[in-house]
């Protein structure tokens, strides 16, 4: 049997709504038949995708999330833009926590309905704040970072801003320009603080969180990703360095402890750095998130040991 012609929407996986199918002459019985045959794939209530193309997307990582996001956009029609956490997901920008709903922005002044697993924001979107990805309108990386910096916690905003800067998706100048258009919006002051604090040299969300903890505990800001030690060539690159106190701090992920050779290499490197007169402090995700004061105390003790050594 010949596969029927389904309305061409130009959307991800040929996403089409029940209303569009009905307008094209498909009865409810026909839609159910096509779904049973696999010609259509039901993404959510009232939203379908081309069966073959949906299968291809479902075979990739996060394919189901992508289809559901495309469905949410289709239901709300023209003017809908993927934004906030969902836009960060599409741009591969780190988030402090995984999104649990599709996040969209729609023009203000219209009666938009959020629906299940969808969060809607009604905000103005200048054309230069919107790009196209996978056949969907999406906020640009800079607008995405600013939107999140306005609406999430300072910690979550810094994780996102650091990630976007590290991946060279944005510059601080671009973030500042976007924020200037949102200066009177809720959360703009927090967003400005996030942008000022953000640093693309932070290599992971854990390093971003550590920087925030250092600030909260009153430690002076460290230099990031500094090559140290050795006479002819550096011993290694360290995550955090307080030059005045010749003190290094390193954050340890779980993978370091699961790989014995990597752990041994870390011990050798620490020994060489200490031989060169540096203090070295290690901490974990659990320590910096649950007991940051204890981490800061360890670093301050290292400062004092270094001061004693230098005075001697």
WOKA-V637377 format. One record per pair of residues at least 12 apart in sequence whose C-alpha atoms are under 10 Angstrom apart, sorted by sequence separation. I is the first residue (numbers start at 0). J is the second residue. D is the distance in Angstrom with one decimal. If there is no record, write none. Layout:
# WOKA-V637377
i=(I;I)
j=(J;J)
d=(D;D)
This chain:
# WOKA-V637377
i=(7;37;38;39;40;41;69;84;85;101;109;126;127;128;129;144;147;148;178;179;198;224;225;226;237;238;269;282;6;17;34;37;38;39;40;53;68;84;85;107;108;125;126;128;129;144;147;178;197;210;223;224;225;227;237;281;282;5;6;34;36;37;38;39;40;84;85;101;102;103;104;105;106;107;108;124;128;129;144;145;160;196;197;223;224;225;226;280;5;34;38;83;84;85;86;100;101;102;103;104;105;106;107;127;128;144;145;175;196;222;223;224;225;280;282;6;33;34;37;84;85;86;100;101;102;103;104;105;106;107;143;144;174;175;178;222;223;224;281;282;6;30;33;37;68;84;85;86;99;100;101;102;103;104;105;106;107;143;144;174;206;221;222;223;225;280;281;5;6;48;83;84;85;99;100;101;102;103;104;105;106;124;144;196;221;222;223;279;280;4;5;6;47;82;83;84;99;100;104;105;141;144;175;220;221;222;279;5;65;81;82;83;104;140;143;144;174;175;220;221;222;227;278;280;42;46;48;64;81;82;83;174;202;220;221;280;3;48;80;81;82;141;172;200;201;202;219;221;225;247;278;279;43;46;47;65;80;81;82;140;141;171;200;201;218;278;15;42;43;46;64;65;79;80;81;122;140;170;171;199;200;277;278;14;16;20;41;42;45;46;79;80;144;198;221;222;223;247;278;13;14;15;16;19;20;42;44;47;78;79;80;171;221;247;278;14;15;16;17;18;19;20;42;43;46;61;78;79;140;141;142;171;221;246;277;278;12;14;16;17;18;42;43;46;75;77;78;140;141;145;171;245;277;16;17;41;42;45;71;72;76;77;139;140;141;145;149;170;210;276;3;15;16;17;44;71;72;75;139;140;141;144;145;148;160;169;209;235;245;246;247;248;249;250;251;252;253;2;15;16;70;71;72;141;142;143;146;245;246;247;248;249;250;251;252;253;277;14;15;16;68;69;71;72;79;141;142;145;146;149;161;165;167;206;236;245;246;247;248;249;250;251;252;276;5;14;15;67;68;72;85;103;104;140;141;144;145;156;157;160;161;164;165;166;206;234;235;244;245;246;247;248;249;250;251;252;276;2;4;5;13;14;15;67;68;84;103;104;140;141;142;143;144;152;156;159;160;163;164;165;166;234;235;244;245;246;247;248;249;250;251;3;12;13;14;64;68;83;103;141;142;146;149;150;151;157;158;160;161;162;163;164;165;234;242;2;12;13;14;64;65;75;82;83;141;142;145;149;150;153;156;157;160;161;162;163;164;165;166;202;235;250;11;12;13;64;75;82;83;141;149;150;152;153;156;157;160;161;162;164;165;201;234;235;240;241;250;10;11;12;13;14;74;75;81;82;139;146;148;149;151;152;155;156;157;159;160;161;162;165;200;201;234;240;12;13;14;75;80;142;147;148;149;150;151;153;154;157;158;160;161;162;209;233;240;12;13;74;79;80;146;148;149;150;153;157;158;161;162;209;228;239;11;12;79;145;146;148;149;152;156;157;158;161;162;209;234;239;7;11;12;71;79;90;145;148;149;161;162;229;237;5;6;12;71;89;147;148;149;153;158;161;206;228;229;5;12;71;80;89;145;146;148;149;206;228;11;71;72;145;148;158;159;161;162;205;206;227;228;229;230;71;78;86;144;145;148;158;161;205;228;229;248;71;82;90;157;158;160;205;228;68;81;89;90;92;145;158;159;227;228;67;68;80;81;89;90;91;128;144;145;155;158;228;248;67;80;81;86;87;90;127;144;154;157;158;227;248;80;81;86;87;89;92;156;157;247;14;85;86;87;92;125;155;246;12;14;85;86;87;90;94;154;155;157;158;246;248;11;12;15;16;81;82;83;86;154;157;244;247;11;14;15;80;81;82;83;125;154;244;246;247;13;14;18;79;80;81;82;86;87;95;124;154;245;246;11;12;16;17;79;80;81;82;83;86;87;95;123;154;241;244;245;246;11;12;14;15;16;78;79;80;81;82;85;86;123;153;154;244;246;10;11;14;15;77;83;84;95;96;122;243;244;245;246;10;14;16;82;83;84;87;95;244;245;82;83;86;94;95;241;244;245;10;11;73;81;82;83;84;93;94;95;96;122;243;244;10;72;83;84;93;94;95;243;69;72;82;83;93;94;95;245;8;69;82;83;93;94;244;69;83;92;93;94;68;83;84;92;93;65;83;92;93;94;92;93;92;93;91;92;87;91;92;90;92;93;209;92;209;213;84;87;91;209;212;216;217;87;90;92;208;211;212;215;216;91;209;210;215;216;218;90;205;206;209;212;213;216;217;218;205;208;209;212;213;216;204;208;211;212;215;216;218;206;213;214;218;205;209;212;213;205;212;209;213;95;93;94;95;93;95;95;11;12;13;11;12;10;11;10;11;9;10;9)
j=(19;49;50;51;52;53;81;96;97;113;121;138;139;140;141;156;159;160;190;191;210;236;237;238;249;250;281;294;19;30;47;50;51;52;53;66;81;97;98;120;121;138;139;141;142;157;160;191;210;223;236;237;238;240;250;294;295;19;20;48;50;51;52;53;54;98;99;115;116;117;118;119;120;121;122;138;142;143;158;159;174;210;211;237;238;239;240;294;20;49;53;98;99;100;101;115;116;117;118;119;120;121;122;142;143;159;160;190;211;237;238;239;240;295;297;22;49;50;53;100;101;102;116;117;118;119;120;121;122;123;159;160;190;191;194;238;239;240;297;298;23;47;50;54;85;101;102;103;116;117;118;119;120;121;122;123;124;160;161;191;223;238;239;240;242;297;298;23;24;66;101;102;103;117;118;119;120;121;122;123;124;142;162;214;239;240;241;297;298;23;24;25;66;101;102;103;118;119;123;124;160;163;194;239;240;241;298;25;85;101;102;103;124;160;163;164;194;195;240;241;242;247;298;300;63;67;69;85;102;103;104;195;223;241;242;301;25;70;102;103;104;163;194;222;223;224;241;243;247;269;300;301;66;69;70;88;103;104;105;163;164;194;223;224;241;301;39;66;67;70;88;89;103;104;105;146;164;194;195;223;224;301;302;39;41;45;66;67;70;71;104;105;169;223;246;247;248;272;303;39;40;41;42;45;46;68;70;73;104;105;106;197;247;273;304;41;42;43;44;45;46;47;69;70;73;88;105;106;167;168;169;198;248;273;304;305;40;42;44;45;46;70;71;74;103;105;106;168;169;173;199;273;305;45;46;70;71;74;100;101;105;106;168;169;170;174;178;199;239;305;33;45;46;47;74;101;102;105;169;170;171;174;175;178;190;199;239;265;275;276;277;278;279;280;281;282;283;33;46;47;101;102;103;172;173;174;177;276;277;278;279;280;281;282;283;284;308;46;47;48;100;101;103;104;111;173;174;177;178;181;193;197;199;238;268;277;278;279;280;281;282;283;284;308;38;47;48;100;101;105;118;136;137;173;174;177;178;189;190;193;194;197;198;199;239;267;268;277;278;279;280;281;282;283;284;285;309;36;38;39;47;48;49;101;102;118;137;138;174;175;176;177;178;186;190;193;194;197;198;199;200;268;269;278;279;280;281;282;283;284;285;38;47;48;49;99;103;118;138;176;177;181;184;185;186;192;193;195;196;197;198;199;200;269;277;38;48;49;50;100;101;111;118;119;177;178;181;185;186;189;192;193;196;197;198;199;200;201;202;238;271;286;48;49;50;101;112;119;120;178;186;187;189;190;193;194;197;198;199;201;202;238;271;272;277;278;287;48;49;50;51;52;112;113;119;120;177;184;186;187;189;190;193;194;195;197;198;199;200;203;238;239;272;278;51;52;53;114;119;181;186;187;188;189;190;192;193;196;197;199;200;201;248;272;279;52;53;114;119;120;186;188;189;190;193;197;198;201;202;249;268;279;52;53;120;186;187;189;190;193;197;198;199;202;203;250;275;280;49;53;54;113;121;132;187;190;191;203;204;271;279;48;49;55;114;132;190;191;192;196;201;204;249;271;272;49;56;115;124;133;189;190;192;193;250;272;56;116;117;190;193;203;204;206;207;250;251;272;273;274;275;117;124;132;190;191;194;204;207;251;274;275;294;118;129;137;204;205;207;252;275;116;129;137;138;140;193;206;207;275;276;116;117;129;130;138;139;140;177;193;194;204;207;277;297;117;130;131;136;137;140;177;194;204;207;208;277;298;131;132;137;138;140;143;207;208;298;66;137;138;139;144;177;207;298;65;67;138;139;140;143;147;207;208;210;211;299;301;65;66;69;70;135;136;137;140;208;211;298;301;66;69;70;135;136;137;138;180;209;299;301;302;69;70;74;135;136;137;138;142;143;151;180;210;301;302;68;69;73;74;136;137;138;139;140;143;144;152;180;211;298;301;302;303;69;70;72;73;74;136;137;138;139;140;143;144;181;211;212;302;304;69;70;73;74;136;142;143;154;155;181;302;303;304;305;70;74;76;142;143;144;147;155;304;305;143;144;147;155;156;302;305;306;72;73;135;143;144;145;146;155;156;157;158;184;305;306;73;135;146;147;156;157;158;306;133;136;146;147;157;158;159;309;73;134;147;148;158;159;309;135;149;158;159;160;135;150;151;159;160;133;151;160;161;162;161;162;162;163;162;163;159;163;164;163;165;166;282;166;283;287;159;162;166;284;287;291;292;163;166;168;284;287;288;291;292;168;286;287;292;293;295;168;283;284;287;290;291;294;295;296;284;287;288;291;292;295;284;288;291;292;295;296;298;287;294;295;299;287;291;294;295;288;295;294;298;204;203;204;205;204;207;208;132;133;134;133;134;133;134;134;135;134;135;135)
d=(9.9;8.5;4.6;8.1;9.1;9.3;9.0;9.3;9.6;9.6;8.6;9.5;8.0;8.6;9.8;7.4;7.8;7.8;7.6;9.5;9.6;5.9;5.4;9.2;6.7;7.4;9.9;6.8;7.3;8.4;8.5;5.4;7.0;9.5;6.7;7.6;8.1;8.2;7.1;8.4;7.8;9.8;10.0;7.8;8.1;9.1;8.9;7.4;9.6;9.6;9.2;5.3;6.8;9.2;9.6;8.5;9.9;9.4;6.8;9.6;8.9;7.7;9.7;8.5;8.4;6.0;9.5;9.3;8.8;7.5;8.5;7.1;8.5;4.6;9.2;8.3;5.9;9.6;9.8;9.4;9.0;9.2;9.9;7.4;4.7;7.4;9.5;8.6;7.3;9.6;9.8;9.6;9.1;8.0;9.2;8.3;6.2;5.9;6.3;5.7;6.3;5.5;5.6;9.3;8.7;6.4;8.3;9.5;8.8;9.3;5.5;6.4;6.9;9.9;9.3;9.3;10.0;8.0;9.8;8.5;5.9;7.8;4.6;4.7;4.8;5.0;4.6;5.0;5.7;6.7;9.2;5.9;9.5;7.8;9.2;8.1;4.9;7.9;9.0;10.0;6.8;9.3;9.0;9.5;7.9;7.7;5.4;8.5;7.2;5.1;6.1;6.0;6.2;5.6;6.4;5.8;9.6;9.4;9.5;9.1;9.4;9.1;5.7;6.5;9.9;7.1;9.2;8.0;9.9;8.3;9.1;6.2;7.6;8.7;6.4;8.4;7.7;8.6;6.4;7.8;7.3;9.1;9.5;10.0;5.6;5.1;9.2;9.9;6.5;9.6;9.8;10.0;9.5;8.7;6.0;8.9;9.6;9.9;8.5;8.3;8.9;7.5;7.5;9.0;5.2;6.4;8.6;8.8;9.4;8.0;5.7;7.3;8.2;9.6;9.6;9.8;7.1;9.2;8.9;5.0;7.7;9.5;8.9;9.7;8.4;9.3;9.6;9.6;6.3;5.0;8.3;9.9;9.2;7.7;7.9;7.5;9.9;8.6;8.8;4.6;5.9;8.2;9.5;9.4;7.0;8.5;7.9;9.8;9.5;9.7;9.7;7.6;9.2;9.6;7.8;9.6;5.6;6.3;9.5;7.2;9.6;6.8;6.3;7.9;9.7;5.9;9.6;6.7;7.2;6.2;10.0;8.7;6.6;5.2;8.9;10.0;9.8;9.9;8.2;9.6;6.7;9.2;7.8;9.5;9.7;9.9;10.0;6.3;9.1;8.7;6.0;6.4;8.9;8.9;9.4;9.6;10.0;9.1;9.9;9.6;9.2;9.7;9.9;9.9;9.6;9.7;9.4;9.9;8.4;4.9;9.1;8.4;8.9;9.9;7.9;9.5;9.7;9.6;8.8;7.9;9.5;9.2;9.2;7.1;7.9;10.0;6.0;7.6;9.9;7.7;9.6;9.1;9.1;9.8;9.9;6.7;9.7;8.5;9.0;5.0;9.0;6.8;8.7;7.4;9.5;8.9;6.6;6.3;5.8;10.0;9.6;10.0;7.5;5.6;6.1;9.8;9.7;8.3;10.0;9.0;9.6;9.8;9.2;6.5;8.0;6.7;9.4;9.2;8.9;8.1;8.6;8.6;4.4;7.4;9.9;7.1;9.6;8.6;9.2;9.9;8.9;7.6;8.7;9.9;9.8;9.7;9.5;9.8;9.9;9.1;7.0;8.4;7.6;8.7;6.8;9.0;8.2;8.9;5.9;6.1;9.7;9.0;7.6;9.6;8.9;9.5;9.5;7.5;5.7;5.9;5.8;6.3;5.8;6.0;6.4;8.6;10.0;7.0;5.3;8.6;8.7;9.2;8.3;9.7;9.9;6.3;7.3;7.1;8.8;9.4;9.3;9.9;8.0;7.9;9.9;5.2;4.6;4.7;4.7;4.9;5.1;5.0;6.9;8.4;9.3;5.6;6.1;9.5;5.8;9.9;10.0;10.0;9.2;9.5;5.3;9.5;6.4;8.9;9.2;7.4;8.9;8.0;7.7;7.7;8.8;9.8;7.2;8.4;6.3;6.0;6.1;5.7;6.5;5.6;7.2;9.8;9.0;9.9;10.0;9.0;8.2;4.3;8.3;7.8;8.4;10.0;8.8;8.8;9.0;8.9;9.6;9.7;9.7;9.7;7.6;9.5;7.0;9.6;6.9;4.0;9.8;6.7;9.3;8.3;8.9;7.7;8.5;7.7;8.6;7.3;9.9;8.2;9.1;5.3;6.7;9.9;9.1;9.7;9.4;8.9;6.2;9.0;8.3;8.0;8.7;9.2;9.3;10.0;8.9;9.0;9.5;4.5;6.2;9.1;9.6;7.1;5.6;5.3;9.9;9.4;9.5;7.4;9.9;9.9;6.8;8.0;8.7;6.8;6.2;6.8;9.6;5.6;9.1;5.3;8.6;7.4;8.1;7.2;9.7;8.4;9.6;9.6;8.1;5.8;8.9;8.6;7.9;9.1;9.1;9.0;4.2;8.9;8.4;7.9;6.2;7.6;5.9;5.2;6.6;9.1;7.1;8.0;7.1;8.6;9.7;9.8;8.7;9.2;9.3;8.2;9.8;9.6;9.6;8.8;9.6;8.6;10.0;10.0;7.6;5.5;9.2;9.5;9.3;8.6;9.6;8.9;7.7;4.8;9.0;9.1;9.1;9.4;7.0;9.7;8.4;7.5;8.9;9.9;9.8;9.7;9.4;8.0;7.8;8.7;9.2;8.0;8.4;7.3;8.2;7.8;7.5;7.8;9.9;9.6;9.3;5.1;8.4;9.7;9.4;9.8;8.9;9.4;6.1;8.4;6.3;5.7;9.6;6.3;7.8;9.7;9.4;9.9;8.6;5.6;10.0;9.6;8.9;6.8;4.9;9.5;8.8;8.4;9.9;8.2;7.3;8.0;9.6;9.7;9.7;8.7;9.0;9.0;9.8;8.8;8.3;4.6;8.6;8.2;7.6;7.9;9.6;9.6;10.0;8.8;8.7;7.8;8.1;8.2;9.9;9.8;9.0;8.0;8.9;7.5;7.9;8.1;7.7;9.5;8.8;9.0;9.8;8.1;8.8;8.9;7.1;5.8;9.3;8.9;9.7;6.2;6.5;8.0;8.1;9.5;8.8;7.6;9.8;7.7;9.0;9.6;9.3;7.2;9.4;9.5;8.8;8.6;8.1;5.3;6.9;9.1;8.9;7.3;9.5;9.9;9.3;9.2;8.6;8.3;9.4;8.5;6.2;9.7;9.2;8.4;9.5;8.3;8.9;8.7;9.1;9.2;8.7;9.3;8.8;7.8;9.8;9.9;8.5;9.6;7.9;9.6;8.3;9.0;5.6;8.3;9.7;9.8;9.2;9.6;9.5;9.5;6.8;9.4;9.0;9.6;6.7;7.1;9.1;7.5;9.4;9.6;6.1;8.9;9.6;9.3;9.9;8.0;8.4;8.3;8.8;6.4;9.3;8.8;9.9;9.2;7.7;9.9;9.9;9.6;8.0;7.4;9.1;9.5;8.1;8.6;9.5;9.7;9.3;9.7;8.6;7.7;9.8;8.3;7.4;8.9;9.4;7.8;6.6;8.3;9.9;8.8;7.4;7.2;8.1;7.4;6.2;6.1;7.9;9.1;9.9;9.4;6.5;9.7;9.7;6.6;9.6;9.0;5.0;4.6;5.4;9.5;6.5;9.8;9.8;9.7;8.9;6.5;9.5;8.6;7.1;9.6;7.3;5.2;6.3;8.6;9.7;6.4;7.7;9.7;9.7;6.9;9.7;8.0;7.7;9.9;6.3;9.9;9.6;7.2;6.8;8.5;8.8;6.7;9.7;9.5;9.1;9.3;9.2;8.9;9.3;5.3;9.5;7.5;8.7;7.1;8.7;9.6;8.5;7.9;7.9;8.0;9.7;8.7;8.1;9.9;7.4;9.2;9.7;10.0;8.4;5.4;9.3;8.9;5.2;8.9;6.6;6.2;7.6;9.9;6.8;8.2;8.7;5.9;8.8;9.5;9.5;9.4;9.4;9.6;8.7;9.2;9.4;8.3;9.0;10.0;9.3;9.3;6.7;8.0;7.9;6.0;7.3;9.9;9.4;6.2;9.1;9.3;8.9;7.9;5.6;9.9;6.4;7.4;9.5;9.5;8.9;8.9;9.3;6.6;5.5;9.0;7.4;9.9;9.0;5.3;9.3;9.5;8.7;9.9;6.3;8.5;9.5;9.6;8.4;8.5;8.5;9.1;5.7;5.8;7.7;8.8;5.7;8.1;8.5;9.4;8.7;9.5;10.0;9.5;8.1;9.6;9.1;9.6;10.0;9.0;8.6;7.0;7.5;9.8;9.0;10.0;8.8;8.9;9.8;7.9;8.8;6.4;9.7;9.8;9.7;9.0;9.7;7.2;8.5;8.9;9.2;6.2;9.6;7.8;9.3;8.5;9.6;6.6;7.7;8.0;6.1;8.8;6.5;10.0;7.7;9.8;8.3;9.6;9.1;8.7;9.7;8.7;9.8;8.2;8.6;8.3;9.0;6.7;9.1;8.3;9.5;9.6;7.0;8.5;8.0;9.3;7.2;9.9;9.2;9.8;9.6;10.0;6.5;9.4;8.2;5.9;5.6;7.4;7.1;7.1;9.5)
